[in-house]
């Protein structure tokens, strides 16, 4: 039968065209497009009107997708079982009420024998009536008075409440003074829980209040038939159980995510988190490739993502676009873990970058520096990828999948925030950390050659108190903790230093000069286009620092003299002298006491690192 929208589905029961169920059609559409059920439900709840309008189209698509099945017919006296789809015999329905009455009437009345008989008892010839034959089942229950037998059988028993007098008399009757189990139970109820128990009880009560609000919204239709009543009760209890489990799971997830964020605040926490992830990835195969998959975010927007084996999900593309690789936010499948995955083609430079990432990780693990991003593991895809959903960088190429530490953002996103630019002290601190991270990388005897603001990442910390100790070419300095930790990243274009060549010092200086553009407005030949009006003063200071570093080429200064000149520039300026100092202020704490962060000529050789890298 030809049905037209909105009643585009033909019903065999009603013998007419009806509207298709928008929710069912949405779920079947998601299944066909390999969209996660959880994200599919979120999409439906956000825009139900859109789902209703597209229901007919999706129903038509389903009919074209799935071949029409012929209905199974059963012989007479049999019906199709909806669960199994097989034909079963129709069982005759038993009347339970008649059986219960028969059982009660069949029981004879129990008569206790008297101890002593003083008078002869005359038994009447009359038979016992129905009323007299029914006796109480137990002493603890009593039935409401009624002459009707049906009421006596089916009316709910009223439990006798034990009064205070009854309990007092029971205690007095106990000669030994030992309390009975029932009395102990009554006493335990009155006792207050301990301090540890109170915390958990409070959480449970708060959770129950939230669940009760959701339970009140569940519509339960009163069904009078005795067959469907247990189904209604079971469905209600199942919904309540699901709500409780969902609340408990969300609570645990929020708690764990807070702990993960706290781990990244300190260097010790980062190292602990590194060991935890490495333990999770220990037995995963090295040679694996990506599979395309779609994921939905909290707002319901669908993103193209990937799946790495059965253990990781590359959910969303993050960071600034690069011609050498693409970065995705990655989540573990069975464990709450968050990390960043870089996809890049297999080349000599990229393989060398992976080795350098391992070296930088070892430096962070030893506590020699905090200005490197930690690398967890690298996977290889050996065969050529033809999938059109893959990034253009690795299209029709073999590629590497590098798992790294997830940062909170890069300098580009940070400098686009007016709140950040309005605080001159924090801006000066972040700029100095960028210069120190370049100097730490130069300590490995390499120049970066790609110091743009997308290759400097940061972690945010809630702790703003304290100072960090640095050992810069054998001299002690203290840098104030501003709540941001800057890390240098992306070693794809590095070059090894050749101190005999005159071009090496130019490469060193160009690394410092390029990143300072991130803190200078376009008017002063920088990169900042939008900024608060108060920031122009800070921009001029950063521009003067850039000129001072540029003049070091004319003075023929080495890198040690350039770094000490930058520190001297900071200490002489009024807006910058609070960031770095040679003497720790009174009453202040050193956060890395006994383990200073090192900047020297040869960080690789002086500290005897286990990982050895041959020159490029």
C-alpha positions as CSV (number, residue, x, y, z in Angstrom):
1,X,0.0,0.0,0.0
2,X,1.4,3.5,-0.9
3,X,1.6,5.7,2.2
4,X,2.5,9.4,2.1
5,X,4.3,11.5,4.7
6,X,3.9,12.0,7.6
7,X,2.0,8.7,7.8
8,X,4.4,6.7,5.6
9,X,4.4,3.4,7.4
10,X,1.7,0.7,6.9
11,X,0.4,-1.1,10.0
12,X,-0.9,-4.6,9.6
13,X,-2.7,-4.5,13.0
14,X,-4.6,-1.3,12.3
15,X,-4.9,-1.8,8.5
16,X,-3.9,1.8,7.8
17,X,-1.0,4.1,7.3
18,X,0.7,5.4,10.5
19,X,3.6,7.6,11.5
20,X,6.9,5.7,12.0
21,X,8.6,5.9,15.4
22,X,11.2,8.6,15.1
23,X,13.4,7.2,17.9
24,X,13.6,3.7,16.4
25,X,14.3,5.1,13.0
26,X,17.1,7.3,14.4
27,X,18.7,4.2,16.1
28,X,18.5,2.1,12.9
29,X,20.0,5.0,10.9
30,X,22.9,5.3,13.4
31,X,23.5,1.5,13.1
32,X,23.8,1.7,9.4
33,X,26.3,4.7,9.6
34,X,28.4,3.0,12.4
35,X,27.6,5.8,14.9
36,X,28.0,5.0,18.6
37,X,24.6,4.4,20.3
38,X,25.3,6.7,23.2
39,X,26.1,9.6,20.9
40,X,23.1,8.7,18.8
41,X,20.8,9.0,21.8
42,X,22.3,12.4,22.7
43,X,21.7,13.6,19.1
44,X,18.1,12.5,19.3
45,X,17.5,14.2,22.7
46,X,19.0,17.5,21.4
47,X,16.8,17.8,18.3
48,X,13.6,15.7,18.5
49,X,11.8,17.8,15.9
50,X,14.4,17.2,13.3
51,X,14.3,13.4,14.1
52,X,10.5,13.4,13.6
53,X,10.7,15.3,10.3
54,X,13.4,12.8,8.9
55,X,11.6,9.7,10.2
56,X,9.8,8.9,6.9
57,X,13.0,9.3,4.9
58,X,14.9,7.1,7.3
59,X,12.1,4.5,7.2
60,X,12.3,4.5,3.4
61,X,16.1,4.1,3.5
62,X,15.7,1.2,5.9
63,X,13.2,-0.6,3.6
64,X,15.7,-0.2,0.7
65,X,18.6,-1.4,3.0
66,X,16.9,-4.4,4.6
67,X,15.1,-7.1,2.5
68,X,11.4,-7.6,3.5
69,X,10.9,-10.7,5.6
70,X,7.9,-12.9,5.1
71,X,5.9,-13.4,8.3
72,X,6.0,-16.8,9.8
73,X,2.7,-18.6,10.2
74,X,1.9,-21.1,12.9
75,X,-0.6,-24.0,12.8
76,X,-3.8,-24.0,14.9
77,X,-3.3,-24.1,18.6
78,X,0.2,-22.5,18.4
79,X,1.5,-18.9,18.7
80,X,4.9,-17.3,17.8
81,X,7.1,-16.7,20.8
82,X,8.3,-13.0,20.5
83,X,11.7,-13.8,22.1
84,X,12.7,-16.9,20.1
85,X,10.5,-16.5,17.0
86,X,9.4,-20.2,17.2
87,X,5.9,-21.6,17.4
88,X,4.8,-22.7,20.8
89,X,1.7,-24.3,22.3
90,X,-0.9,-22.1,23.9
91,X,-0.9,-22.9,27.6
92,X,-4.4,-22.8,29.4
93,X,-4.5,-20.0,32.0
94,X,-5.0,-21.2,35.6
95,X,-7.3,-19.3,38.0
96,X,-5.0,-18.7,41.0
97,X,-7.7,-17.3,43.2
98,X,-9.7,-20.6,43.2
99,X,-6.5,-22.6,44.1
100,X,-5.7,-20.4,47.1
101,X,-9.3,-20.6,48.5
102,X,-9.2,-24.4,48.1
103,X,-5.9,-24.7,49.9
104,X,-7.1,-22.6,52.9
105,X,-10.5,-24.5,53.1
106,X,-8.7,-27.9,52.9
107,X,-6.6,-27.2,56.1
108,X,-8.4,-28.6,59.2
109,X,-8.7,-26.4,62.3
110,X,-6.0,-27.2,64.9
111,X,-7.5,-27.8,68.3
112,X,-5.2,-27.9,71.4
113,X,-6.0,-30.6,74.0
114,X,-6.9,-29.3,77.5
115,X,-4.6,-30.2,80.4
116,X,-7.4,-31.1,82.8
117,X,-11.1,-31.7,82.1
118,X,-13.4,-30.8,85.0
119,X,-16.7,-31.0,83.2
120,X,-17.9,-33.1,80.4
121,X,-18.0,-31.3,77.1
122,X,-21.0,-31.8,74.9
123,X,-20.2,-31.6,71.1
124,X,-23.0,-30.2,69.0
125,X,-24.3,-32.1,66.0
126,X,-23.9,-29.1,63.7
127,X,-21.1,-29.1,61.2
128,X,-18.4,-26.3,61.3
129,X,-19.2,-23.4,59.0
130,X,-16.7,-21.7,56.6
131,X,-16.4,-18.8,59.1
132,X,-15.3,-21.1,61.9
133,X,-13.0,-23.3,59.8
134,X,-10.6,-20.4,58.9
135,X,-8.0,-19.8,61.6
136,X,-5.1,-17.4,61.9
137,X,-1.9,-18.6,60.3
138,X,0.5,-17.0,62.9
139,X,0.3,-15.2,66.2
140,X,2.2,-12.1,64.9
141,X,-0.5,-11.2,62.4
142,X,-4.2,-10.4,62.7
143,X,-6.8,-9.9,60.0
144,X,-9.4,-7.1,59.9
145,X,-12.8,-8.2,61.0
146,X,-15.0,-9.2,58.1
147,X,-17.7,-11.9,57.5
148,X,-16.7,-12.3,53.9
149,X,-14.3,-15.2,53.2
150,X,-12.8,-13.6,50.1
151,X,-11.9,-10.5,52.1
152,X,-10.2,-12.6,54.8
153,X,-8.1,-14.5,52.2
154,X,-6.9,-11.5,50.1
155,X,-6.9,-8.6,52.5
156,X,-3.3,-7.5,53.6
157,X,-2.3,-8.5,57.1
158,X,-1.6,-5.8,59.6
159,X,1.7,-6.3,61.5
160,X,1.4,-5.9,65.3
161,X,3.7,-3.1,66.5
162,X,5.7,-3.9,69.6
163,X,5.1,-1.1,72.1
164,X,7.6,0.4,74.5
165,X,5.9,-1.3,77.4
166,X,6.4,-4.7,75.8
167,X,10.1,-4.0,75.3
168,X,10.5,-2.8,78.9
169,X,8.8,-5.9,80.3
170,X,11.0,-8.1,78.2
171,X,14.2,-6.5,79.6
172,X,13.0,-6.8,83.2
173,X,12.1,-10.5,82.6
174,X,15.7,-11.2,81.6
175,X,17.3,-12.2,84.9
176,X,20.9,-12.6,83.7
177,X,21.0,-9.0,82.3
178,X,22.1,-10.2,78.8
179,X,20.3,-8.5,76.0
180,X,18.4,-10.4,73.4
181,X,19.2,-10.2,69.7
182,X,16.0,-8.2,69.0
183,X,16.8,-5.6,71.8
184,X,20.3,-5.3,70.3
185,X,18.8,-4.5,66.9
186,X,16.7,-1.7,68.4
187,X,19.8,-0.2,70.1
188,X,22.0,-0.4,67.0
189,X,19.5,1.7,65.0
190,X,19.7,4.6,67.6
191,X,23.5,4.6,67.4
192,X,25.1,7.4,65.3
193,X,27.5,6.3,62.6
194,X,31.3,6.9,62.8
195,X,33.0,9.9,61.1
196,X,34.1,7.8,58.1
197,X,30.6,6.3,57.7
198,X,29.0,9.8,57.8
199,X,30.9,10.9,54.7
200,X,29.7,7.9,52.7
201,X,26.1,8.2,54.1
202,X,26.0,11.8,53.1
203,X,27.1,10.9,49.5
204,X,24.5,8.1,49.3
205,X,21.7,10.5,50.6
206,X,22.7,13.2,48.1
207,X,22.7,10.6,45.3
208,X,19.3,9.2,46.4
209,X,17.8,12.7,46.3
210,X,19.0,13.3,42.8
211,X,17.7,9.8,41.7
212,X,14.3,10.4,43.4
213,X,13.8,13.5,41.3
214,X,14.5,11.5,38.2
215,X,12.2,8.7,39.4
216,X,9.3,11.1,39.9
217,X,9.6,12.0,36.2
218,X,9.1,8.4,35.1
219,X,5.5,7.9,34.0
220,X,4.0,4.6,35.2
221,X,0.5,3.7,33.9
222,X,-1.7,1.8,36.4
223,X,-2.3,-1.7,34.9
224,X,-5.1,-3.6,36.7
225,X,-4.6,-7.0,35.1
226,X,-2.7,-9.5,37.3
227,X,-0.5,-10.7,34.4
228,X,1.0,-7.3,33.6
229,X,1.4,-6.0,37.2
230,X,4.8,-7.8,37.9
231,X,6.1,-6.5,34.5
232,X,5.4,-3.0,35.6
233,X,7.1,-3.4,38.9
234,X,10.1,-5.1,37.3
235,X,10.5,-2.3,34.7
236,X,10.3,0.4,37.5
237,X,12.9,-1.3,39.6
238,X,15.1,-1.8,36.5
239,X,14.9,1.9,35.7
240,X,15.7,2.9,39.3
241,X,18.7,0.5,39.3
242,X,20.0,2.0,36.0
243,X,19.7,5.5,37.3
244,X,21.6,4.6,40.5
245,X,24.4,2.8,38.4
246,X,24.6,5.8,36.0
247,X,24.9,8.3,38.9
248,X,27.6,6.1,40.6
249,X,29.6,5.7,37.3
250,X,29.5,9.5,36.5
251,X,30.6,10.2,40.1
252,X,33.6,7.9,39.8
253,X,34.5,9.2,36.4
254,X,34.5,12.9,37.6
255,X,36.7,11.9,40.6
256,X,39.2,10.1,38.4
257,X,39.4,12.9,35.8
258,X,40.1,15.4,38.6
259,X,43.0,13.1,39.8
260,X,44.3,12.9,36.2
261,X,44.4,16.7,35.9
262,X,46.1,17.0,39.3
263,X,48.8,14.5,38.1
264,X,49.9,16.8,35.4
265,X,50.4,19.8,37.8
266,X,53.8,18.6,39.1
267,X,56.8,16.8,37.6
268,X,56.5,13.9,40.0
269,X,52.8,13.4,39.0
270,X,53.7,13.5,35.3
271,X,56.3,10.7,35.8
272,X,53.8,8.6,37.8
273,X,51.2,9.0,35.1
274,X,53.8,8.0,32.5
275,X,54.4,4.7,34.3
276,X,50.7,4.1,34.6
277,X,50.1,4.5,30.8
278,X,53.2,2.5,29.9
279,X,51.8,-0.4,32.0
280,X,48.5,-0.2,30.1
281,X,50.3,-0.2,26.7
282,X,52.9,-2.8,27.6
283,X,51.5,-5.8,25.7
284,X,50.0,-4.0,22.7
285,X,51.4,-5.0,19.2
286,X,53.9,-2.6,17.7
287,X,52.7,-3.0,14.1
288,X,49.1,-1.7,13.9
289,X,47.1,0.5,11.6
290,X,44.2,2.9,12.1
291,X,40.5,2.2,11.3
292,X,38.1,5.0,10.6
293,X,35.2,5.7,13.0
294,X,32.9,8.6,13.8
295,X,32.5,10.1,17.3
296,X,30.2,12.7,18.8
297,X,31.2,15.3,21.3
298,X,29.1,16.7,24.3
299,X,27.4,19.2,22.0
300,X,26.3,16.4,19.6
301,X,28.7,17.5,16.8
302,X,30.1,14.4,14.9
303,X,33.8,14.3,14.2
304,X,35.8,11.9,12.0
305,X,38.1,9.8,14.2
306,X,40.1,6.6,14.2
307,X,40.5,3.4,16.3
308,X,43.9,1.9,17.1
309,X,43.5,-1.8,17.7
310,X,41.1,-2.7,20.6
311,X,42.7,-0.3,23.1
312,X,42.7,3.3,21.9
313,X,40.2,5.7,20.3
314,X,41.4,8.8,18.4
315,X,38.4,11.0,19.1
316,X,39.1,14.6,17.9
317,X,41.7,16.6,15.9
318,X,43.5,19.1,18.1
319,X,46.3,21.6,17.8
320,X,47.4,23.8,14.9
321,X,47.6,22.4,11.4
322,X,51.0,21.2,10.2
323,X,52.4,20.0,6.9
324,X,54.5,17.3,8.7
325,X,51.9,15.6,10.9
326,X,48.4,15.7,12.5
327,X,47.6,15.5,16.2
328,X,44.4,13.8,17.7
329,X,43.0,13.7,21.2
330,X,43.1,10.0,22.3
331,X,41.1,8.1,24.9
332,X,41.6,4.5,26.1
333,X,38.8,2.0,25.6
334,X,38.5,0.3,29.0
335,X,40.4,2.6,31.2
336,X,40.1,6.4,31.9
337,X,43.2,7.7,30.1
338,X,43.8,10.8,28.0
339,X,46.8,11.4,25.7
340,X,47.7,12.9,22.4
341,X,48.5,11.0,19.2
342,X,50.6,12.3,16.3
343,X,50.2,10.7,12.9
344,X,53.1,11.3,10.5
345,X,54.6,9.5,7.4
346,X,57.6,7.2,7.8
347,X,60.6,9.2,6.9
348,X,64.2,9.5,8.2
349,X,63.4,12.8,9.8
350,X,60.3,11.5,11.6
351,X,62.1,8.4,12.8
352,X,64.8,10.6,14.2
353,X,62.2,12.7,15.8
354,X,60.7,9.7,17.6
355,X,64.2,8.9,19.0
356,X,64.7,12.5,20.2
357,X,61.2,12.3,21.9
358,X,62.5,9.2,23.8
359,X,65.6,11.1,24.8
360,X,63.5,14.1,26.0
361,X,61.3,11.7,28.0
362,X,64.4,10.3,29.7
363,X,65.5,13.8,30.7
364,X,62.1,14.6,32.2
365,X,62.0,11.2,34.1
366,X,65.4,12.0,35.6
367,X,64.2,15.4,36.7
368,X,66.8,17.4,34.7
369,X,64.1,19.5,33.0
370,X,60.4,20.1,32.9
371,X,60.3,21.8,29.5
372,X,59.9,18.6,27.3
373,X,56.7,16.7,26.5
374,X,56.9,13.0,27.4
375,X,56.4,10.3,24.8
376,X,54.8,6.9,25.7
377,X,55.0,4.6,22.7
378,X,55.2,4.6,18.9
379,X,53.4,2.2,16.5
380,X,54.0,1.6,12.7
381,X,51.6,0.9,9.9
382,X,53.6,-1.1,7.3
383,X,51.1,-1.2,4.4
384,X,50.1,1.7,2.2
385,X,46.8,3.4,3.4
386,X,44.1,4.0,0.7
387,X,41.4,5.1,3.2
388,X,40.1,8.6,2.1
389,X,39.3,9.5,5.7
390,X,43.0,9.5,6.7
391,X,44.9,12.8,6.9
392,X,46.4,14.1,3.6
393,X,49.9,13.9,5.1
394,X,49.8,10.1,5.3
395,X,47.6,9.4,2.2
396,X,48.9,6.4,0.2
397,X,51.9,6.2,2.5
398,X,53.2,4.1,5.4
399,X,52.9,6.1,8.6
400,X,54.0,6.3,12.3
401,X,51.5,6.7,15.3
402,X,53.3,8.4,18.2
403,X,51.5,8.5,21.6
404,X,52.5,11.5,23.6
405,X,51.6,13.4,26.8
406,X,48.4,15.5,26.4
407,X,48.9,19.2,27.0
408,X,46.2,21.8,27.9
409,X,47.0,23.9,24.8
410,X,49.6,25.8,22.9
411,X,51.0,29.4,23.0
412,X,48.8,30.4,20.1
413,X,45.6,29.7,22.0
414,X,47.0,31.2,25.2
415,X,48.0,34.5,23.5
416,X,44.5,34.8,22.0
417,X,43.1,35.1,25.6
418,X,42.7,38.7,26.8
419,X,42.7,37.6,30.4
420,X,46.2,36.1,30.0
421,X,47.6,39.2,28.1
422,X,46.2,41.6,30.8
423,X,48.6,40.1,33.4
424,X,52.1,41.4,32.6
425,X,53.9,39.3,35.1
426,X,52.5,36.0,33.8
427,X,53.2,37.0,30.2
428,X,56.8,37.8,31.1
429,X,57.2,34.5,33.0
430,X,55.7,32.4,30.1
431,X,58.0,34.2,27.6
432,X,61.1,33.4,29.8
433,X,60.0,29.8,30.0
434,X,59.8,29.6,26.2
435,X,63.4,30.9,25.9
436,X,64.6,28.5,28.6
437,X,63.0,25.5,26.9
438,X,64.9,26.5,23.7
439,X,68.1,26.8,25.7
440,X,67.5,23.3,27.2
441,X,67.0,21.8,23.7
442,X,70.2,23.5,22.5
443,X,71.9,21.7,25.4
444,X,71.4,18.5,23.5
445,X,73.6,20.0,20.7
446,X,70.7,20.6,18.3
447,X,68.9,23.7,16.8
448,X,65.1,23.5,16.4
449,X,64.4,25.5,13.2
450,X,60.6,25.5,13.8
451,X,60.0,27.7,16.8
452,X,56.5,29.0,16.0
453,X,53.8,29.4,18.7
454,X,52.1,26.1,17.8
455,X,55.2,24.1,18.9
456,X,55.2,25.4,22.5
457,X,52.7,23.6,24.7
458,X,51.6,24.3,28.3
459,X,50.2,22.6,31.4
460,X,48.1,24.6,33.8
461,X,48.5,24.2,37.6
462,X,46.3,25.5,40.4
463,X,49.3,26.0,42.6
464,X,50.8,29.5,42.1
465,X,53.0,29.6,45.2
466,X,56.7,28.7,45.3
467,X,59.8,29.0,43.1
468,X,61.7,26.7,40.7
469,X,65.5,26.3,41.0
470,X,67.6,26.4,37.8
471,X,71.3,25.7,37.3
472,X,72.2,27.8,34.2
473,X,75.8,27.3,33.1
474,X,76.8,26.5,36.8
475,X,75.0,29.6,38.2
476,X,72.0,29.3,40.5
477,X,68.7,31.2,39.7
478,X,65.1,31.0,40.9
479,X,62.1,31.4,38.6
480,X,58.6,32.2,40.1
481,X,55.8,29.7,39.6
482,X,53.1,31.4,37.6
483,X,50.7,28.4,37.2
484,X,51.9,27.6,33.6
485,X,54.6,25.1,32.6
486,X,55.9,25.5,29.0
487,X,57.2,22.6,26.9
488,X,58.9,22.6,23.5
489,X,57.7,20.1,20.9
490,X,58.0,18.9,17.3
491,X,61.6,18.0,16.4
492,X,60.9,17.3,12.7
493,X,63.2,20.0,11.3
494,X,66.1,19.9,13.8
495,X,69.8,20.3,12.8
496,X,72.8,19.2,14.7
497,X,75.1,22.0,15.8
498,X,78.5,22.4,14.1
499,X,80.5,24.8,16.3
500,X,83.2,25.2,13.7
501,X,80.6,26.7,11.3
502,X,79.8,30.4,11.6
503,X,76.1,29.7,10.7
504,X,75.5,27.8,13.9
505,X,75.2,30.9,16.1
506,X,72.7,32.4,13.5
507,X,70.5,29.3,13.8
508,X,70.6,29.5,17.6
509,X,69.6,33.2,17.6
510,X,66.8,32.7,15.0
511,X,65.2,30.1,17.4
512,X,65.0,32.8,20.2
513,X,63.9,35.6,17.9
514,X,61.0,33.7,16.2
515,X,59.1,32.7,19.4
516,X,59.3,36.3,20.8
517,X,57.0,37.3,18.0
518,X,54.2,35.5,19.8
519,X,54.3,38.2,22.5
520,X,54.6,41.2,20.2
521,X,51.7,43.0,18.5
522,X,51.6,43.4,14.7
523,X,52.3,47.1,15.0
524,X,55.7,46.1,16.4
525,X,56.2,43.4,13.7
526,X,54.9,40.6,15.8
527,X,52.0,38.0,15.5
528,X,49.3,39.4,17.9
529,X,46.3,40.9,16.1
530,X,43.8,41.1,19.0
531,X,44.9,42.3,22.4
532,X,43.8,44.6,25.3
533,X,44.9,48.3,25.1
534,X,47.0,47.9,28.3
535,X,49.2,45.2,26.6
536,X,51.0,47.7,24.2
537,X,53.5,48.6,27.0
538,X,54.4,44.9,27.4
539,X,54.7,44.4,23.6
540,X,57.3,47.2,23.4
541,X,59.4,45.6,26.2
542,X,59.3,42.2,24.3
543,X,60.3,44.1,21.1
544,X,63.3,45.7,22.9
545,X,64.3,42.2,24.2
546,X,64.2,40.9,20.6
547,X,66.4,43.8,19.4
548,X,68.9,43.1,22.2
549,X,69.2,39.4,21.2
550,X,69.5,40.4,17.5
551,X,72.4,42.7,18.4
552,X,74.3,39.8,19.9
553,X,75.2,38.6,16.4
554,X,77.2,41.8,15.9
555,X,78.9,41.4,19.3
556,X,79.7,37.8,18.4
557,X,78.3,36.4,21.6
558,X,78.1,32.6,22.3
559,X,74.9,31.0,23.7
560,X,75.9,31.2,27.3
561,X,76.4,34.9,27.0
562,X,73.1,35.3,25.2
563,X,71.1,33.5,28.0
564,X,72.9,35.5,30.8
565,X,72.2,38.7,28.8
566,X,68.4,37.8,28.7
567,X,68.4,37.2,32.5
568,X,70.2,40.6,33.0
569,X,67.5,42.3,30.8
570,X,64.8,40.8,33.0
571,X,66.5,41.7,36.3
572,X,67.0,45.4,35.3
573,X,63.4,46.0,34.1
574,X,60.7,47.0,36.6
575,X,57.9,44.9,35.1
576,X,60.2,41.8,34.7
577,X,62.4,41.7,37.8
578,X,59.8,39.8,39.9
579,X,60.0,36.8,37.5
580,X,63.7,35.7,38.1
581,X,66.1,36.3,40.9
582,X,69.5,35.0,42.1
583,X,68.4,35.0,45.8
584,X,65.3,33.3,47.1
585,X,62.9,35.7,48.8
586,X,62.4,35.2,52.6
587,X,59.6,32.8,53.6
588,X,59.3,31.3,50.0
589,X,59.5,27.6,49.1
590,X,61.6,25.9,46.4
591,X,59.3,23.3,44.6
592,X,62.2,21.2,43.2
593,X,64.7,21.5,46.1
594,X,67.8,19.5,45.5
595,X,66.9,18.8,41.9
596,X,67.5,22.0,39.9
597,X,66.6,22.2,36.2
598,X,69.8,22.2,34.2
599,X,70.8,24.4,31.2
600,X,74.4,23.8,30.1
601,X,76.6,23.3,27.0
602,X,76.3,19.5,27.0
603,X,73.3,18.1,28.9
604,X,73.5,14.8,27.0
605,X,77.1,14.0,27.9
606,X,77.4,15.4,31.5
607,X,74.4,13.4,32.8
608,X,75.2,10.0,31.2
609,X,71.8,9.3,29.7
610,X,71.2,5.7,28.8
611,X,69.7,6.4,25.3
612,X,72.3,7.0,22.7
613,X,71.5,8.7,19.4
614,X,73.8,8.7,16.4
615,X,74.1,12.1,14.6
616,X,71.6,12.8,11.9
